[in-house]
Amino acid sequence: MKLVEKLKEYENQYLFIRWATGGEYGKLMYVGEDFVEFNIIDIETMKYRETILLYAPLILEVSIGGADIARIIAEVSSQMSIHSDN
């Protein structure tokens, strides 16, 4: 199974991706044949910083779980409930 095939299962989820020149936490928006669309999140402010398109063969590592990702999901979820109350 190719990495892009496996990543397709994780679209619209928060994760950490390390690629050839960097690595960031964010939300995987789209997985295509040769690229992925990834919204990078600023961990300090929990706001989206930028959207990048990564050439799939440059991806070296993907972390789907862990303490940092759980914290990001909890923080984003708490912000969603605050905004929906208004």
C-alpha positions in Angstrom: 0.0 0.0 0.0 1.3 3.4 -0.9 1.5 6.3 1.6 -1.1 8.4 -0.3 -3.5 5.5 -0.2 -3.2 5.2 3.6 -3.4 9.0 4.0 -6.7 9.1 2.2 -8.2 7.5 5.3 -7.1 10.5 7.4 -8.5 13.4 5.4 -10.0 16.1 7.6 -8.1 15.0 10.6 -5.4 16.6 12.7 -1.9 15.1 12.5 1.8 15.9 12.2 3.6 15.7 8.9 7.4 15.8 8.4 8.6 16.4 4.9 12.0 16.9 3.3 12.4 20.5 4.4 10.3 20.8 7.6 7.4 19.5 9.6 4.3 20.9 11.1 1.0 20.1 12.9 -2.2 20.7 11.1 -5.3 19.4 9.4 -5.0 17.1 6.3 -7.5 18.6 3.9 -7.1 16.6 0.7 -5.0 13.7 -0.6 -4.5 13.4 -4.3 -2.5 11.2 -6.6 0.7 13.2 -6.3 0.1 15.9 -3.7 -1.6 16.5 -0.3 -3.2 19.7 0.8 -2.3 20.5 4.5 -3.5 23.4 6.6 -0.8 24.2 9.1 -1.9 25.3 12.5 0.0 27.6 14.8 0.2 25.6 18.1 0.5 28.8 20.2 -2.6 30.5 18.9 -4.5 27.4 17.6 -5.3 29.4 14.4 -4.5 28.3 10.8 -1.3 29.8 9.7 -1.1 28.7 6.1 -2.1 26.1 3.6 0.6 24.1 1.8 0.5 21.6 -1.1 3.1 18.9 -0.5 4.4 16.7 -3.2 3.6 13.3 -1.7 7.0 11.6 -2.3 8.6 14.3 -0.1 6.6 13.2 3.0 8.9 11.4 5.4 6.8 10.9 8.5 3.2 11.2 9.6 2.0 11.0 13.2 -1.7 10.5 13.7 -1.9 10.2 17.5 0.0 11.4 20.5 -0.2 13.9 23.3 0.3 17.0 21.1 -2.3 16.0 18.6 -4.8 15.2 21.4 -4.1 18.7 22.8 -4.8 20.3 19.4 -8.0 18.4 19.0 -9.2 19.3 22.5 -8.3 23.0 22.0 -10.0 23.2 18.6 -13.1 21.4 20.0 -13.3 23.8 22.9 -13.1 26.8 20.5 -15.9 25.3 18.4 -18.2 25.0 21.4 -17.5 28.6 22.4 -18.3 29.9 18.9 -21.5 27.8 18.6 -22.8 29.2 21.9 -22.8 32.8 20.5 
